[in-house]
Amino acid sequence: MQIITTKEELQRVTDACKGEGKTIGLVPTMGALHEGHASLVRRAVSENDICVVSVFVNPTQFNNKEDLVLYPRNLQRDAELLESIGAHYVFAPTPEEMYSAEEMNETFEFDFNGLDKVMEGKMRPGHFNGVVQVVSRLFYLVRPDRAYFGEKDFQQLAIIRFMVERSALAGTFGKLQIIGCPIVREASGLALSSRNERLSAEEKNTAVAISRTLKDSLDWAKTESVKEVEKRVADTINSVEGLETEYYEIVDKTTLLPTDTFANAIGCVTVYCGKVRLIDNIQY
Ligand code: PAF
């Protein structure tokens, strides 16, 4: 496995792979890798000749600067994990390598047909513009055949699919397939997240109530309305000391707009566990 730190070297390597007719799978990450990321990488390794994993804490998608500073980083541990599961290249640039000074400060405005105006987009203004800024740059540099994203960040996945399928960039990425992969959970049910590293052992136990409540809501949905289930989920989570729901919204999986039926619906939650912001979701 080779660690690449410059855009130029990355392009040289991926050009050579393409020249040899090899397929490339890309797994974009911000590092602090866990079993959820590993599941994406294993799939990319099994479905492509070459697997490229990017490890880059993208400053332009953080609207909260404290979150950016506190985001866990450990390239050496990440590289060991990636090597052990068969990744071929790790792309780990500095922010200065990735962006010019103007790009770092410029406000990018993409049109996502409203997908970015709800839930995470509403709570974290500019977040998805930053995500798309970095992901589209990675697509240009790597020109992958397939790119892999976790369903835990369901809204991010929907927005990236939209960008690739329907935006002005559609022709640019050729036959690129966006592949969504299921949430990986601890035995307790807690969704794996790099942010879990910031939870104390006690907070980790407390946070289990999030996935447990989402799971219980599948039963509640059999007899209660969407609005009732939304309220019951938020109330149940908030009744646990140390947890505070920022939003729980049941939306249509395709449009991400509020829905009053459970058909094609997903419930997305964001909860503060102490100072750590956790997200999870459940499909009805
Ligand atoms: O999901 C993430 O880790 C990030 O948003 C991504 C897709 C790697 C872009 O920085």
Residues whose N, C-alpha, C, O or C-beta is under 5 A from the ligand:
A	BS01	PAF	P28 T29 M30 F56 N58 V131 V134
